[in-house]
Amino acid sequence: MTPLADVAIVGAGVVGLAVAYELLRRGTRVTLLERGEPGRAASWAGAGIIAPGNPDRANLPDDRLRAESAARWPALADELTALTGLPTGYRRCGGFEHVADADPAWSSEGIEHHFDPDQTAFFFPGMAQVRNPWLLRALVAAVAQLGGTIRTQCEVTGWQRDGDRVAAVETNQGRVAAGEYLVCGGAWSERLLGPGTAVFPVRGQIVAYRIAAGGPEHIHVWDKQYLVPRGDGLVLAGSTEELVGFDASTTEEGIRGLREFAESHWPALRGATVEATWAGLRPGSADNRPTLGRVPGYRNLCVATGHFRAGVQLSPATGRLLAELLIGRTPFIPLDSFRPDRPAGPPARPAFRS
Ligand SMILES: Cc1cc2nc3c(=O)[nH]c(=O)nc-3n(C[C@H](O)[C@H](O)[C@H](O)COP(=O)(O)OP(=O)(O)OC[C@H]3O[C@@H](n4cnc5c(N)ncnc54)[C@H](O)[C@@H]3O)c2cc1C
C-alpha cells in the first residue's frame, strides 16, 4: 500500500487544489488523486468571473463564502505568483450587471456600484476575473512547490471501509491510505459518494473571440449570459446551461445561440474571429449551494463540491474552510447550510451570477 498522507483529496480541480494549497500552508501533508490531468475539467472550462463582496457586512453563509473569497483573491493571486513565478490572470477589471433593478443585497452588503446611464446597467468596480488555465497551472505548481503530491491518471474506484472510518481508497494504481479523505470530484462527485450527494452535471459552452479593437473593456453580465474580455483581444461569450448528462461536447445549436447573443449585444464581435469553442460540466445542485462538510456515517470523510456556476470565485474561502475542518479547527463560516445532509430547500438566488 502507498504510504500515508495526512489528507487524500479525490479530484484536482480548482476546489481540490484550493483545499490542498491551504492545507499545505498549514503544514499538513496532502496527496491529490486525479483521474486525468489536474485542472482540466470544469475549472479549466470556466470564464473566471469573480463576483465582488464585502466580508465586513455579508451575513448569510452563501454571501460570506462569496465575500470572503472576493476579499482573499488579490492576496492569493499575488502569493501564487510569488511562489511559482506564474501569472493567474487575476485582475479587477470591473463589470456591468444588465438588470432592470438593483439587488437589495448589493447595498446592504455595502458593495461599491453605480448605475451607468450609457450602458443602462449597474457597474461594479470590484468585479474581477482570473484566466482559468493560468490559475490552474499556478495552483498545480504551488501545490507541488509546497510539497504536495498530485497523482495523475489515478482514478478512484471505491472505498475500503472499516466501521465508521474510511481505511483506504481503491484506485487503478492500487490502494491509497490517509488519515482524512476529501472528495472534490466536481460533477462526478455523486459517482464517488452515492446518490445522496445530489450533485449533477450541468453543461456550459463557451465561444472565444479574437478581436483586434472595439471589444468590451469590462465584464458584461445579462442573466445567465456574459462577455468576459481577457484584456489581450480574447473575449469569452458564455454560457449555456444544459442537462445532458456527462457529455462535455459543444453543439452547433449551443455555439450558434451564444454567437447570436454575443454579436447582438456587442456588434463589433460580428467582425471578430472565433478562435475556439469548448464546453465543461459544472457540478450543479438542486438548491444552488455547494456541499461542504463531513459525510454522515464517516469520521474521516469530507466533501467539497456542487459549486455550480461559482466554483472558481468561491474556491479561496472553500479552501480555507475545508482546511480548517480537516485539521480540527472550527470553520470560520458555519457549515450548517452547506452540509451534505441538509434538508432540501428552494434554489438559492445568488446576489451575482457567473
Ligand atoms: C462554461 C463554464 C463557465 C463557468 N464560469 C464560471 C465563472 O465565471 N466563475 C466561476 O466561479 N465559476 C464558473 N464556472 C463554474 C466552475 O468552473 C466550477 O464550479 C468549478 O470549476 C468546479 O470545480 P471542481 O474542482 O469542483 O470541479 P472540476 O474542475 O470538474 O474538478 C473535478 C475533478 O475531479 C476529478 N475526478 C472526478 N472523478 C474522479 C475519480 N473517480 N477519481 C479521480 N479523480 C476524479 C475530475 O477529473 C476533475 O479533474 C463555469 C463553468 C463552466 C463549465
PDBQT file of the ligand as one rigid body, heavy atoms in Angstrom, charges set to zero:
ROOT
HETATM    1  C1  LIG A 401     -18.683  27.179 -19.209  1.00  0.00    +0.000 C 
HETATM    2  C2  LIG A 401     -18.458  27.403 -17.759  1.00  0.00    +0.000 A 
HETATM    3  C3  LIG A 401     -18.308  28.691 -17.270  1.00  0.00    +0.000 A 
HETATM    4  C4  LIG A 401     -18.070  28.906 -15.916  1.00  0.00    +0.000 A 
HETATM    5  N1  LIG A 401     -17.810  30.169 -15.473  1.00  0.00    +0.000 NA
HETATM    6  C5  LIG A 401     -17.503  30.389 -14.176  1.00  0.00    +0.000 A 
HETATM    7  C6  LIG A 401     -17.143  31.677 -13.722  1.00  0.00    +0.000 A 
HETATM    8  O1  LIG A 401     -17.103  32.642 -14.498  1.00  0.00    +0.000 OA
HETATM    9  N2  LIG A 401     -16.826  31.834 -12.403  1.00  0.00    +0.000 N 
HETATM   10  C7  LIG A 401     -16.865  30.797 -11.522  1.00  0.00    +0.000 A 
HETATM   11  O2  LIG A 401     -16.580  30.991 -10.352  1.00  0.00    +0.000 OA
HETATM   12  N3  LIG A 401     -17.192  29.548 -11.929  1.00  0.00    +0.000 NA
HETATM   13  C8  LIG A 401     -17.518  29.329 -13.237  1.00  0.00    +0.000 A 
HETATM   14  N4  LIG A 401     -17.869  28.077 -13.664  1.00  0.00    +0.000 N 
HETATM   15  C9  LIG A 401     -18.052  27.024 -12.665  1.00  0.00    +0.000 C 
HETATM   16  C10 LIG A 401     -16.739  26.466 -12.197  1.00  0.00    +0.000 C 
HETATM   17  O3  LIG A 401     -15.910  26.213 -13.295  1.00  0.00    +0.000 OA
HETATM   18  C11 LIG A 401     -16.997  25.185 -11.383  1.00  0.00    +0.000 C 
HETATM   19  O4  LIG A 401     -17.917  25.447 -10.343  1.00  0.00    +0.000 OA
HETATM   20  C12 LIG A 401     -15.698  24.673 -10.763  1.00  0.00    +0.000 C 
HETATM   21  O5  LIG A 401     -14.711  24.549 -11.742  1.00  0.00    +0.000 OA
HETATM   22  C13 LIG A 401     -15.888  23.353 -10.055  1.00  0.00    +0.000 C 
HETATM   23  O6  LIG A 401     -14.610  22.940  -9.624  1.00  0.00    +0.000 OA
HETATM   24  P1  LIG A 401     -14.377  21.477  -9.091  1.00  0.00    +0.000 P 
HETATM   25  O7  LIG A 401     -12.961  21.405  -8.657  1.00  0.00    +0.000 OA
HETATM   26  O8  LIG A 401     -15.458  21.152  -8.115  1.00  0.00    +0.000 OA
HETATM   27  O9  LIG A 401     -14.679  20.537 -10.354  1.00  0.00    +0.000 OA
HETATM   28  P2  LIG A 401     -13.754  20.117 -11.589  1.00  0.00    +0.000 P 
HETATM   29  O10 LIG A 401     -12.927  21.232 -12.087  1.00  0.00    +0.000 OA
HETATM   30  O11 LIG A 401     -14.664  19.463 -12.567  1.00  0.00    +0.000 OA
HETATM   31  O12 LIG A 401     -12.767  19.065 -10.947  1.00  0.00    +0.000 OA
HETATM   32  C14 LIG A 401     -13.191  17.797 -10.506  1.00  0.00    +0.000 C 
HETATM   33  C15 LIG A 401     -12.030  16.851 -10.737  1.00  0.00    +0.000 C 
HETATM   34  O13 LIG A 401     -12.341  15.586 -10.155  1.00  0.00    +0.000 OA
HETATM   35  C16 LIG A 401     -11.773  14.595 -10.988  1.00  0.00    +0.000 C 
HETATM   36  N5  LIG A 401     -12.428  13.321 -10.721  1.00  0.00    +0.000 N 
HETATM   37  C17 LIG A 401     -13.740  13.020 -10.864  1.00  0.00    +0.000 A 
HETATM   38  N6  LIG A 401     -13.971  11.740 -10.547  1.00  0.00    +0.000 NA
HETATM   39  C18 LIG A 401     -12.772  11.204 -10.188  1.00  0.00    +0.000 A 
HETATM   40  C19 LIG A 401     -12.354   9.912  -9.756  1.00  0.00    +0.000 A 
HETATM   41  N7  LIG A 401     -13.211   8.887  -9.637  1.00  0.00    +0.000 N 
HETATM   42  N8  LIG A 401     -11.054   9.711  -9.453  1.00  0.00    +0.000 NA
HETATM   43  C20 LIG A 401     -10.160  10.734  -9.550  1.00  0.00    +0.000 A 
HETATM   44  N9  LIG A 401     -10.496  11.965  -9.971  1.00  0.00    +0.000 NA
HETATM   45  C21 LIG A 401     -11.793  12.205 -10.279  1.00  0.00    +0.000 A 
HETATM   46  C22 LIG A 401     -12.043  15.127 -12.386  1.00  0.00    +0.000 C 
HETATM   47  O14 LIG A 401     -11.214  14.502 -13.349  1.00  0.00    +0.000 OA
HETATM   48  C23 LIG A 401     -11.770  16.596 -12.221  1.00  0.00    +0.000 C 
HETATM   49  O15 LIG A 401     -10.436  16.949 -12.529  1.00  0.00    +0.000 OA
HETATM   50  C24 LIG A 401     -18.050  27.819 -15.017  1.00  0.00    +0.000 A 
HETATM   51  C25 LIG A 401     -18.177  26.515 -15.507  1.00  0.00    +0.000 A 
HETATM   52  C26 LIG A 401     -18.370  26.295 -16.859  1.00  0.00    +0.000 A 
HETATM   53  C27 LIG A 401     -18.471  24.892 -17.376  1.00  0.00    +0.000 C 
ENDROOT
TORSDOF 0
